[in-house]
Amino acid sequence: MSSVGIAQALPGRRRFPAFRRLATLLGVVIVGTALLVAIFAPYLTPHDPFAQDLNLRLIPPVWMEGGQPTHLLGTDQIGRDYLSRLIYGTRISMLIGVLAVITSGLIGITLGIVGGFYGGRTDDFVMFLITCRLSIPLILVALTVVALVGSSLAVVILTLGLLLWDRFAVVARTTAMQVRNLDYIAAAQAAGASRVHILVREVLPNIANHLVVVATLEMALAILLEAALSFLGLGVPPPLPSWGLMIAEAKEYMFFSPWVIMTPGVVLFVLVLGVNLLGDGLRDMLGADLER
């Protein structure tokens, strides 16, 4: 049998267009590179990202007139190396994205599974919480909380984690309702398994593929929200090299030195694009698995 015939004979296999596979691969490369840069940031930075030198302020990138090989992407308005700050900004963006998703995932998945599995008044209460959360304007609440409590890395992570759980809850609730009456749940109940055991060992692993896709979407949203908060001066406090803060600091020079605002903006766009491409690829692959 030919390879095409074998592929067609396999149950539940779906063949995706080449551009979708390439898009997923591109997302994996972008996110994987960002993770490696975040982990090994101290070894990749050519200069101290916090060191200031007014004699070297607003040096353009090396490919522009006046650029210096020692500062490949130039320097900012107070002479800090732009490449070094971008590298450390990757660490901050990935840290906020991952920790915010973990925090919101713990809250949303717990509420969603409990509400979807038990139903009744428990589910009504969970739906009430989800409705209340969806009625709250996300960015305005984040701005208010950070303005009242004060801006810090921990406050930004906790605020985003407490505001981004609704999508996890909706997906976990819906999928838990779909699996709660299946045979393996009834078998676990007949075997005398506790409800906690059923929720953690039976329900959660069988809906995890849906939640992984949600996690990628929420990670991209968390990174964008952190950049927005930092741009407005209520996110990561200076001198930490947040991409949003770098854009905010560069807006006064954008007409005379446009690269100071374009560079962090392009990097932020590429990372969010990579996370979304990875999420779309995971959705396609896990969706194919669900059809088996």
Backbone bond lengths (Angstrom), bond angles and torsions (degrees), N, CA, C in turn:
res aa  C-N    CA-C-N  psi(-1)  N-CA   C-N-CA  omega(-1)  CA-C   N-CA-C  phi
1 M - - - 1.470 - - 1.530 109.11 -
2 S 1.315 117.22 137.69 1.461 120.96 -179.48 1.513 110.48 -71.06
3 S 1.363 115.04 166.26 1.464 119.79 179.14 1.519 111.59 -63.65
4 V 1.340 116.37 -33.34 1.465 119.31 177.76 1.524 110.50 -66.47
5 G 1.358 115.20 -42.92 1.460 118.78 178.84 1.513 112.17 -64.01
6 I 1.338 116.22 -38.26 1.465 119.39 178.21 1.509 110.25 -63.95
7 A 1.338 116.92 -43.80 1.462 120.16 -179.59 1.520 111.14 -62.71
8 Q 1.355 116.38 -36.77 1.456 119.13 179.85 1.520 111.85 -74.35
9 A 1.324 116.45 -25.03 1.462 119.31 -178.35 1.508 112.65 -80.13
10 L 1.315 118.09 -22.90 1.454 120.26 -178.74 1.518 109.32 -69.49
11 P 1.344 118.07 131.98 1.462 120.21 -176.92 1.516 111.06 -73.68
12 G 1.337 115.49 138.78 1.452 120.75 170.94 1.515 114.41 75.29
13 R 1.317 119.33 3.47 1.461 120.60 179.84 1.521 109.44 -81.62
14 R 1.332 115.79 137.23 1.440 120.30 179.25 1.515 108.67 -122.88
15 R 1.326 115.83 135.31 1.452 120.22 -179.80 1.520 108.91 -97.69
16 F 1.350 115.55 124.83 1.442 120.60 -176.73 1.517 109.76 -99.44
17 P 1.340 116.76 148.65 1.466 119.60 177.02 1.517 111.29 -57.76
18 A 1.333 115.38 155.04 1.460 119.94 -176.25 1.516 111.50 -61.77
19 F 1.340 117.57 -37.43 1.465 118.94 -176.85 1.521 111.11 -67.85
20 R 1.335 118.46 -29.38 1.464 120.15 177.41 1.519 111.08 -72.44
21 R 1.321 116.36 -36.63 1.466 118.95 175.45 1.517 110.69 -66.50
22 L 1.338 116.28 -40.38 1.458 119.58 178.08 1.522 111.33 -65.72
23 A 1.338 116.52 -38.30 1.460 119.98 178.45 1.523 111.18 -63.99
24 T 1.334 116.22 -41.53 1.465 119.69 177.09 1.520 110.92 -64.19
25 L 1.322 116.96 -43.35 1.461 120.66 177.83 1.523 111.13 -61.25
26 L 1.331 116.49 -40.25 1.461 119.99 177.42 1.523 110.97 -62.99
27 G 1.325 117.04 -41.09 1.459 120.27 176.72 1.515 112.56 -62.25
28 V 1.340 116.69 -41.58 1.461 120.54 177.78 1.527 110.86 -62.23
29 V 1.342 115.90 -42.45 1.469 119.98 -179.45 1.526 110.83 -64.36
30 I 1.337 116.95 -44.49 1.466 120.44 -177.84 1.524 110.93 -65.26
31 V 1.323 116.82 -49.34 1.467 119.81 -178.22 1.531 110.65 -67.44
32 G 1.331 116.44 -41.32 1.462 119.12 178.14 1.520 112.21 -62.29
33 T 1.340 116.34 -41.65 1.461 119.65 177.36 1.522 111.45 -63.83
34 A 1.339 116.25 -41.76 1.461 119.66 178.72 1.528 111.52 -62.63
35 L 1.331 116.93 -39.82 1.466 119.97 177.76 1.527 111.40 -63.90
36 L 1.320 116.87 -43.84 1.458 120.28 179.24 1.525 111.10 -64.77
37 V 1.327 116.67 -41.87 1.469 119.76 178.08 1.518 110.71 -63.34
38 A 1.339 116.97 -40.82 1.465 120.23 179.59 1.527 111.41 -64.87
39 I 1.323 116.91 -40.14 1.462 120.52 -177.83 1.521 111.52 -70.35
40 F 1.330 116.45 -43.32 1.465 120.93 -174.45 1.527 112.33 -103.24
41 A 1.336 116.97 25.64 1.463 120.47 -177.63 1.530 113.43 -55.18
42 P 1.348 120.41 -43.16 1.469 118.76 -178.96 1.527 113.71 -62.05
43 Y 1.339 117.21 -24.23 1.465 120.57 -177.83 1.525 112.25 -93.29
44 L 1.333 117.26 -10.85 1.461 120.84 -176.31 1.525 113.14 -102.14
45 T 1.309 116.95 -19.77 1.462 119.83 -176.49 1.526 110.93 -75.06
46 P 1.328 117.63 127.03 1.468 119.62 179.00 1.517 113.22 -76.55
47 H 1.351 118.12 -19.74 1.462 122.03 -179.04 1.527 108.62 -139.88
48 D 1.321 114.86 167.35 1.458 120.64 173.02 1.527 108.32 -68.52
49 P 1.341 118.85 120.78 1.468 119.82 -177.09 1.524 113.73 -67.85
50 F 1.336 117.69 -12.06 1.461 121.07 -179.04 1.532 112.52 -104.42
51 A 1.326 117.52 -8.63 1.467 121.18 -176.92 1.520 110.34 -71.57
52 Q 1.343 116.98 130.86 1.449 122.85 -178.11 1.525 110.24 -111.02
53 D 1.336 115.69 143.87 1.458 121.92 176.73 1.527 107.36 -152.15
54 L 1.332 116.09 101.85 1.461 120.39 -176.48 1.518 112.28 -65.26
55 N 1.315 117.34 -18.27 1.458 119.58 176.58 1.524 112.29 -73.10
56 L 1.333 116.35 -14.77 1.461 121.42 -178.15 1.528 111.92 -114.95
57 R 1.316 117.61 21.79 1.465 120.75 -174.62 1.524 111.33 -71.37
58 L 1.347 115.11 140.62 1.470 124.46 174.51 1.521 113.01 54.75
59 I 1.335 116.36 41.83 1.463 120.35 170.28 1.524 107.49 -73.73
60 P 1.312 119.70 129.96 1.471 121.33 -178.75 1.521 111.56 -72.28
61 P 1.322 117.64 167.45 1.471 120.63 176.03 1.520 111.75 -59.90
62 V 1.328 115.28 162.48 1.458 120.53 -170.96 1.528 112.34 -64.10
63 W 1.337 118.90 -26.38 1.471 120.40 -178.18 1.539 112.42 -84.01
64 M 1.331 117.67 -3.18 1.456 121.33 177.72 1.521 110.21 -102.14
65 E 1.285 114.76 161.64 1.456 119.65 179.48 1.526 110.49 -63.88
66 G 1.311 116.58 129.79 1.453 121.71 -177.99 1.515 114.02 92.86
67 G 1.348 118.48 -1.92 1.450 121.50 179.06 1.511 112.56 -71.40
68 Q 1.329 115.35 159.25 1.461 121.71 -179.68 1.524 109.57 -124.52
69 P 1.337 117.11 137.35 1.477 119.51 179.76 1.527 113.53 -61.37
70 T 1.321 117.25 -24.50 1.466 119.53 179.92 1.529 112.24 -75.02
71 H 1.324 117.60 -16.35 1.466 122.14 177.57 1.529 107.17 -128.90
72 L 1.328 116.36 88.48 1.460 120.73 -171.41 1.518 112.89 -61.11
73 L 1.320 117.78 -38.70 1.464 121.34 179.53 1.521 111.93 -105.84
74 G 1.323 117.14 13.89 1.452 120.75 177.89 1.516 112.55 83.91
75 T 1.329 115.05 -165.73 1.463 122.39 179.76 1.520 109.38 -131.04
76 D 1.330 116.33 164.30 1.459 119.95 -179.80 1.521 110.80 -91.77
77 Q 1.323 115.45 -165.06 1.462 120.54 -171.82 1.516 113.65 -71.15
78 I 1.310 118.98 -12.33 1.466 120.47 175.60 1.533 111.14 -122.22
79 G 1.323 115.95 21.52 1.452 120.60 170.28 1.509 116.26 83.14
80 R 1.321 118.60 18.78 1.465 120.79 177.35 1.523 109.92 -88.01
81 D 1.324 116.37 141.38 1.457 121.29 -177.63 1.524 110.35 -65.30
82 Y 1.332 116.43 125.29 1.461 121.15 -173.99 1.521 111.98 -72.39
83 L 1.309 118.12 -39.01 1.464 120.57 179.86 1.518 110.72 -62.71
84 S 1.324 116.87 -42.80 1.466 120.75 179.72 1.521 110.89 -63.34
85 R 1.328 117.21 -40.49 1.466 120.14 179.97 1.529 111.35 -70.58
86 L 1.332 117.21 -34.76 1.457 119.31 175.84 1.523 111.25 -65.16
87 I 1.322 116.84 -39.74 1.470 120.67 179.73 1.521 110.35 -64.28
88 Y 1.319 117.11 -45.62 1.463 119.08 178.10 1.527 111.42 -70.81
89 G 1.334 117.13 -28.43 1.456 119.69 174.31 1.516 112.22 -64.72
90 T 1.338 116.64 -31.66 1.466 120.06 174.59 1.517 110.70 -61.97
91 R 1.318 116.76 -40.92 1.474 120.19 178.55 1.523 110.59 -61.70
92 I 1.330 117.51 -43.56 1.459 120.52 -178.59 1.528 110.67 -66.90
93 S 1.331 117.61 -44.43 1.468 120.52 -179.39 1.526 111.36 -62.99
94 M 1.333 117.51 -45.50 1.462 120.33 -179.86 1.523 111.28 -67.26
95 L 1.331 116.99 -38.16 1.467 120.28 178.58 1.519 110.64 -63.04
96 I 1.327 116.22 -46.27 1.465 119.45 179.45 1.526 110.62 -65.65
97 G 1.325 117.17 -42.89 1.455 119.71 -179.97 1.515 112.80 -61.18
98 V 1.333 117.19 -46.61 1.461 120.91 -176.88 1.527 111.17 -69.94
99 L 1.335 118.01 -47.51 1.467 120.53 -176.83 1.524 111.75 -69.54
100 A 1.330 117.71 -35.98 1.459 119.50 176.72 1.527 111.14 -65.24
101 V 1.336 117.02 -38.81 1.464 120.71 178.03 1.526 110.73 -67.33
102 I 1.327 117.57 -40.42 1.463 120.09 177.99 1.529 110.68 -61.77
103 T 1.341 116.17 -46.04 1.468 120.39 -179.27 1.525 111.33 -63.60
104 S 1.323 116.62 -50.77 1.464 119.59 -179.37 1.517 111.60 -66.93
105 G 1.341 117.40 -33.75 1.461 120.31 178.35 1.517 112.31 -64.91
106 L 1.317 117.17 -42.79 1.467 120.23 178.45 1.522 111.20 -60.03
107 I 1.328 116.42 -41.89 1.464 119.84 -179.34 1.533 111.09 -71.08
108 G 1.329 116.14 -52.96 1.452 119.77 -174.66 1.517 114.08 -67.23
109 I 1.337 116.85 -41.99 1.467 119.66 -179.15 1.517 110.57 -66.06
110 T 1.330 116.96 -41.09 1.473 119.88 178.61 1.521 111.20 -60.83
111 L 1.326 116.76 -49.20 1.464 119.83 -179.82 1.525 111.06 -64.26
112 G 1.334 116.91 -43.32 1.457 119.78 -176.95 1.518 113.11 -65.33
113 I 1.323 117.28 -44.24 1.465 119.97 -179.30 1.522 110.80 -66.00
114 V 1.329 116.54 -43.90 1.469 119.58 -179.50 1.526 110.47 -62.73
115 G 1.340 116.63 -46.80 1.459 119.21 -179.67 1.509 112.90 -65.60
116 G 1.336 117.34 -43.85 1.458 120.22 -178.46 1.515 113.65 -69.41
117 F 1.327 117.25 -34.24 1.464 120.26 -176.61 1.528 111.69 -79.15
118 Y 1.331 117.20 -42.65 1.462 119.71 -175.57 1.520 112.26 -84.85
119 G 1.338 117.41 -35.08 1.452 119.89 -179.41 1.520 112.16 67.33
120 G 1.322 116.22 -163.06 1.458 121.46 176.16 1.519 112.79 61.79
121 R 1.330 115.52 -140.00 1.458 120.65 -177.81 1.518 112.25 -66.90
122 T 1.323 116.24 -31.78 1.464 119.13 176.82 1.515 110.51 -61.34
123 D 1.321 116.34 -44.74 1.460 120.45 178.50 1.526 110.77 -66.72
124 D 1.325 117.51 -37.31 1.465 120.41 177.47 1.528 110.40 -61.13
125 F 1.333 116.88 -41.54 1.467 120.37 179.54 1.522 111.26 -65.93
126 V 1.334 116.14 -41.68 1.464 119.72 177.86 1.520 110.62 -63.27
127 M 1.327 117.57 -42.76 1.462 120.67 178.11 1.523 111.41 -64.24
128 F 1.324 117.05 -33.78 1.463 120.14 176.08 1.526 110.42 -64.06
129 L 1.347 116.93 -43.19 1.463 120.20 178.34 1.528 111.20 -64.12
130 I 1.332 116.23 -41.41 1.471 119.41 179.24 1.522 110.47 -64.03
131 T 1.328 116.68 -42.54 1.463 120.36 179.28 1.524 111.27 -63.04
132 C 1.324 115.94 -41.37 1.465 119.53 177.84 1.526 110.63 -62.37
133 R 1.311 116.13 -42.97 1.470 119.09 179.84 1.524 111.18 -64.76
134 L 1.329 117.86 -42.10 1.456 120.91 -178.95 1.527 112.50 -67.97
135 S 1.319 116.92 -21.60 1.469 120.22 179.07 1.522 112.18 -83.12
136 I 1.335 117.32 -6.75 1.460 120.90 -177.91 1.517 109.43 -94.47
137 P 1.332 118.82 127.35 1.469 120.49 175.83 1.524 110.26 -68.04
138 L 1.306 115.39 118.40 1.463 121.73 -169.56 1.517 112.67 -60.59
139 I 1.316 117.53 -55.12 1.456 120.68 -172.89 1.525 111.48 -68.16
140 L 1.345 117.47 -34.72 1.460 120.09 179.79 1.529 111.42 -67.86
141 V 1.322 116.65 -40.94 1.461 120.01 177.78 1.524 110.57 -65.65
142 A 1.337 116.82 -42.47 1.462 120.06 178.04 1.521 111.17 -60.80
143 L 1.331 116.86 -43.68 1.462 120.38 177.79 1.524 111.46 -61.98
144 T 1.333 116.83 -42.14 1.464 120.70 -179.09 1.519 111.69 -64.96
145 V 1.336 116.17 -46.15 1.469 119.99 -178.13 1.521 110.85 -63.31
146 V 1.329 116.46 -46.82 1.460 119.52 -178.33 1.527 110.68 -66.22
147 A 1.339 117.18 -36.39 1.459 120.19 179.03 1.523 111.45 -66.82
148 L 1.336 117.43 -36.31 1.465 120.77 -179.28 1.525 112.63 -78.24
149 V 1.313 116.50 -42.83 1.466 120.99 -175.21 1.519 111.26 -83.92
150 G 1.323 116.96 -34.17 1.457 121.01 -175.09 1.519 110.36 112.56
151 S 1.322 115.31 147.55 1.461 119.90 -176.67 1.527 110.70 -87.22
152 S 1.314 114.81 129.94 1.462 122.79 173.50 1.518 107.48 -160.47
153 L 1.308 116.30 164.53 1.463 119.96 -179.15 1.518 110.90 -62.19
154 A 1.328 117.64 -43.00 1.463 121.13 -179.41 1.525 111.43 -65.22
155 V 1.332 117.30 -40.61 1.469 120.87 -179.59 1.525 110.44 -65.25
156 V 1.324 117.34 -41.45 1.475 120.44 179.19 1.523 110.34 -62.96
157 I 1.325 117.02 -45.90 1.467 120.63 -179.63 1.522 111.03 -61.49
158 L 1.340 116.38 -47.02 1.468 120.45 -177.95 1.524 110.78 -66.36
159 T 1.321 117.25 -40.34 1.470 120.36 -179.87 1.521 111.12 -63.61
160 L 1.316 116.71 -47.36 1.470 119.59 179.26 1.526 111.06 -65.46
161 G 1.333 116.88 -38.96 1.461 119.78 178.81 1.516 112.72 -62.64
162 L 1.341 116.79 -34.91 1.462 120.80 -179.27 1.524 112.92 -81.96
163 L 1.328 116.69 -8.06 1.463 119.74 -177.78 1.523 114.08 -111.17
164 L 1.325 117.92 -11.40 1.467 120.42 -172.73 1.534 113.02 -110.61
165 W 1.315 117.89 23.61 1.464 119.60 -174.46 1.530 113.04 -91.37
166 D 1.323 118.36 -10.12 1.475 119.96 -170.41 1.520 112.53 -64.72
167 R 1.349 118.10 -39.64 1.464 119.82 -179.16 1.524 110.88 -67.24
168 F 1.327 116.87 -38.73 1.464 119.83 174.11 1.526 110.51 -58.86
169 A 1.329 116.72 -44.37 1.464 120.62 -177.25 1.522 111.26 -64.70
170 V 1.328 117.55 -43.17 1.470 120.65 -178.75 1.527 110.77 -63.81
171 V 1.340 116.70 -46.99 1.466 119.76 -178.56 1.527 110.85 -67.67
172 A 1.329 117.60 -43.46 1.467 120.32 179.96 1.524 110.78 -64.19
173 R 1.309 117.81 -40.18 1.465 120.72 179.40 1.524 111.05 -64.01
174 T 1.336 116.69 -46.89 1.465 120.18 -177.97 1.521 111.59 -63.53
175 T 1.333 117.17 -45.96 1.458 119.41 -178.54 1.526 112.38 -71.06
176 A 1.329 117.25 -33.13 1.466 119.56 176.51 1.524 110.87 -65.33
177 M 1.316 117.14 -37.03 1.467 120.03 176.64 1.527 111.35 -65.02
178 Q 1.331 117.09 -30.82 1.457 120.95 -179.36 1.526 112.45 -74.33
179 V 1.344 117.70 -31.20 1.462 119.68 -174.54 1.526 113.69 -100.68
180 R 1.326 118.57 -9.81 1.463 119.46 -172.44 1.529 113.27 -66.94
181 N 1.339 118.00 -21.95 1.460 121.06 -179.13 1.530 112.94 -104.07
182 L 1.331 117.05 10.84 1.456 119.43 -179.88 1.529 111.32 -77.70
183 D 1.327 115.30 166.92 1.464 120.55 -171.53 1.527 112.56 -65.00
184 Y 1.319 118.20 -39.19 1.463 118.44 -176.02 1.532 111.78 -68.96
185 I 1.331 117.77 -25.70 1.465 120.38 173.99 1.529 109.54 -70.95
186 A 1.324 115.91 -43.67 1.478 119.32 177.91 1.523 110.95 -63.62
187 A 1.333 116.69 -37.39 1.467 119.39 178.18 1.520 111.58 -64.93
188 A 1.332 117.19 -40.99 1.467 120.40 178.20 1.524 110.70 -65.27
189 Q 1.322 117.48 -39.01 1.462 119.86 177.72 1.526 110.94 -66.62
190 A 1.339 116.91 -40.67 1.458 120.24 178.88 1.518 111.71 -65.82
191 A 1.333 117.03 -29.41 1.469 121.04 178.68 1.520 112.63 -78.53
192 G 1.330 117.18 -3.01 1.460 120.57 177.37 1.518 114.82 87.63
193 A 1.328 117.67 16.88 1.464 120.71 179.20 1.525 109.84 -68.33
194 S 1.310 115.59 143.93 1.460 120.24 179.23 1.527 109.92 -71.98
195 R 1.319 115.56 163.87 1.464 119.37 -179.47 1.520 111.42 -66.16
196 V 1.314 116.66 -37.44 1.468 119.94 177.68 1.523 109.95 -62.97
197 H 1.332 116.86 -42.47 1.462 120.99 177.90 1.530 110.59 -61.64
198 I 1.312 117.11 -42.48 1.464 120.14 -179.12 1.521 110.80 -64.86
199 L 1.330 116.64 -43.10 1.459 120.11 -179.02 1.528 111.58 -65.65
200 V 1.335 116.50 -42.62 1.468 120.57 -173.72 1.515 111.91 -83.31
201 R 1.332 118.18 -39.93 1.457 121.00 -172.72 1.524 114.31 -99.29
202 E 1.309 117.36 -17.92 1.467 119.96 -177.99 1.527 112.86 -113.23
203 V 1.339 116.57 -50.47 1.463 119.45 -175.91 1.527 111.40 -76.02
204 L 1.328 116.69 -52.54 1.465 120.34 -173.80 1.531 113.73 -58.58
205 P 1.343 120.32 -47.45 1.475 118.30 179.42 1.521 113.93 -61.88
206 N 1.328 117.34 -27.66 1.457 119.87 -176.62 1.528 113.69 -87.24
207 I 1.322 117.47 -6.07 1.467 119.98 174.20 1.528 110.54 -117.30
208 A 1.331 116.80 4.62 1.467 120.15 -174.76 1.517 112.33 -64.40
209 N 1.349 117.42 -31.08 1.469 118.62 -178.50 1.528 111.84 -62.97
210 H 1.318 117.88 -34.58 1.459 120.69 175.79 1.528 110.87 -68.27
211 L 1.317 115.82 -40.09 1.457 120.34 -175.04 1.523 112.03 -70.96
212 V 1.326 117.56 -28.37 1.466 120.37 177.53 1.524 110.18 -63.32
213 V 1.316 117.17 -41.07 1.461 121.09 178.93 1.527 110.08 -64.48
214 V 1.328 116.78 -43.32 1.462 120.49 177.78 1.527 110.61 -60.33
215 A 1.324 116.62 -38.77 1.466 120.59 -178.34 1.523 111.51 -61.22
216 T 1.327 117.85 -39.78 1.458 120.02 179.32 1.532 111.12 -66.46
217 L 1.316 117.03 -40.46 1.461 120.12 178.57 1.517 111.11 -65.15
218 E 1.331 116.88 -41.94 1.458 120.56 -179.90 1.523 111.32 -69.19
219 M 1.319 117.53 -31.98 1.453 120.67 177.46 1.525 110.91 -64.33
220 A 1.322 116.96 -44.85 1.466 120.59 177.29 1.521 110.76 -61.93
221 L 1.326 117.23 -41.35 1.466 120.72 179.46 1.525 110.97 -65.68
222 A 1.331 117.63 -40.49 1.463 120.95 179.34 1.527 111.25 -63.02
223 I 1.317 116.91 -41.30 1.470 120.84 178.61 1.520 110.42 -63.13
224 L 1.325 117.28 -43.29 1.467 120.76 179.00 1.528 111.45 -66.06
225 L 1.335 117.64 -41.68 1.459 120.65 -179.80 1.525 111.26 -65.79
226 E 1.327 116.89 -38.99 1.474 119.36 176.83 1.514 110.35 -62.59
227 A 1.333 116.76 -42.63 1.466 119.76 178.60 1.523 110.55 -63.33
228 A 1.335 117.44 -38.95 1.464 120.40 179.19 1.527 110.82 -66.17
229 L 1.332 116.67 -43.70 1.464 119.82 178.37 1.525 111.25 -63.07
230 S 1.317 116.68 -42.78 1.465 120.39 179.89 1.525 110.49 -66.35
231 F 1.321 117.09 -37.43 1.460 120.69 178.19 1.527 110.68 -62.44
232 L 1.333 116.44 -35.77 1.457 120.75 179.89 1.523 112.66 -84.28
233 G 1.329 116.69 0.78 1.456 120.41 177.54 1.511 114.78 84.85
234 L 1.341 118.13 11.87 1.458 121.79 -177.63 1.522 111.74 -122.65
235 G 1.298 116.90 20.87 1.454 120.51 179.35 1.505 111.16 -108.02
236 V 1.313 115.59 -129.68 1.458 120.97 178.66 1.528 108.70 -66.16
237 P 1.335 118.40 126.32 1.470 119.85 -175.66 1.522 111.76 -74.47
238 P 1.334 117.11 148.45 1.461 119.95 174.07 1.534 109.56 -67.65
239 P 1.328 118.10 153.55 1.470 127.76 10.07 1.532 113.68 -93.85
240 L 1.350 118.84 18.00 1.460 119.45 178.29 1.525 110.08 -58.86
241 P 1.321 118.38 136.23 1.471 121.04 -172.94 1.521 113.46 -84.59
242 S 1.326 116.52 68.80 1.465 119.74 173.12 1.518 109.38 -77.57
243 W 1.335 116.54 142.82 1.468 119.88 179.47 1.520 111.28 -62.68
244 G 1.316 117.54 -40.47 1.459 119.88 177.61 1.521 111.79 -63.47
245 L 1.324 116.94 -39.59 1.462 120.93 177.59 1.524 111.02 -66.94
246 M 1.338 116.94 -37.68 1.466 120.37 177.10 1.527 110.91 -62.97
247 I 1.327 116.76 -39.89 1.473 120.22 177.21 1.519 110.21 -65.32
248 A 1.343 117.23 -41.84 1.470 120.41 -179.95 1.523 111.13 -64.31
249 E 1.330 116.63 -41.91 1.461 119.78 -179.96 1.526 112.08 -68.09
250 A 1.329 117.13 -25.65 1.466 120.63 -174.99 1.519 113.41 -92.37
251 K 1.342 118.38 -6.99 1.470 119.04 -173.06 1.527 112.28 -65.06
252 E 1.328 118.70 -25.46 1.458 120.64 178.97 1.527 112.46 -73.90
253 Y 1.341 117.18 -16.63 1.456 121.26 -176.43 1.529 112.25 -112.18
254 M 1.331 117.25 8.55 1.457 120.24 -170.96 1.531 112.75 -66.39
255 F 1.340 118.75 -27.00 1.457 120.28 -178.79 1.523 112.42 -82.82
256 F 1.342 116.87 -24.84 1.453 120.63 -178.05 1.532 111.55 -101.55
257 S 1.314 117.02 -32.32 1.469 122.49 177.88 1.520 107.94 -134.21
258 P 1.331 118.14 73.67 1.482 120.41 -172.62 1.510 113.94 -62.09
259 W 1.324 118.43 -22.41 1.461 120.01 -177.77 1.525 112.47 -66.20
260 V 1.349 118.00 -22.62 1.468 119.48 -177.90 1.526 111.20 -69.42
261 I 1.336 117.08 -25.45 1.460 119.71 177.66 1.522 111.76 -101.02
262 M 1.323 116.98 -26.46 1.457 120.30 -179.65 1.524 111.86 -73.47
263 T 1.325 117.36 -37.20 1.470 120.02 -175.47 1.526 112.24 -62.30
264 P 1.352 119.83 -55.82 1.477 117.57 177.26 1.515 113.31 -65.87
265 G 1.349 117.35 -29.60 1.463 119.33 177.75 1.512 112.23 -65.80
266 V 1.322 117.22 -42.12 1.465 120.95 178.72 1.528 110.64 -67.03
267 V 1.326 117.51 -41.30 1.466 120.49 179.22 1.528 110.52 -62.95
268 L 1.328 117.25 -42.92 1.463 121.29 177.68 1.529 110.49 -62.10
269 F 1.318 116.92 -43.66 1.466 121.00 178.23 1.521 111.49 -60.96
270 V 1.324 117.25 -44.16 1.467 120.86 -177.55 1.527 110.53 -64.79
271 L 1.332 117.70 -42.54 1.469 119.69 -179.18 1.526 111.11 -65.26
272 V 1.322 117.49 -46.51 1.473 120.08 179.27 1.520 110.64 -63.26
273 L 1.340 116.93 -39.76 1.459 120.19 175.97 1.525 111.07 -60.95
274 G 1.323 117.35 -44.15 1.462 120.79 179.73 1.521 112.38 -62.20
275 V 1.327 117.05 -41.93 1.463 120.16 178.92 1.520 110.77 -64.00
276 N 1.328 116.96 -41.19 1.469 119.95 179.26 1.521 112.07 -68.84
277 L 1.329 117.51 -38.47 1.465 119.92 176.37 1.528 110.54 -63.84
278 L 1.318 116.86 -40.33 1.465 120.36 176.88 1.523 110.95 -63.61
279 G 1.335 116.80 -41.91 1.461 119.79 177.81 1.513 112.74 -63.05
280 D 1.344 116.93 -40.95 1.470 120.11 177.85 1.525 110.94 -64.19
281 G 1.336 116.65 -40.47 1.463 119.69 178.43 1.520 112.41 -64.98
282 L 1.327 116.52 -41.54 1.464 120.05 177.03 1.522 111.23 -64.04
283 R 1.315 116.07 -39.06 1.474 119.31 177.78 1.520 111.09 -61.30
284 D 1.329 116.86 -42.14 1.459 120.36 179.91 1.529 111.32 -66.05
285 M 1.333 116.24 -45.54 1.469 119.38 -177.79 1.504 112.41 -68.78
286 L 1.326 117.36 -43.84 1.462 119.93 -179.83 1.517 110.81 -72.43
287 G 1.321 117.08 -30.78 1.466 119.58 174.82 1.513 111.28 -64.01
288 A 1.345 116.77 -37.14 1.459 120.20 176.68 1.511 110.96 -64.62
289 D 1.320 116.56 -38.10 1.459 119.40 179.36 1.528 111.62 -65.71
290 L 1.335 116.04 -33.64 1.456 118.74 -177.24 1.512 112.61 -69.21
291 E 1.331 116.94 -19.62 1.459 119.22 -177.86 1.514 113.34 -84.90
292 R 1.327 116.95 -3.03 1.461 118.32 -177.84 1.510 111.05 -74.66
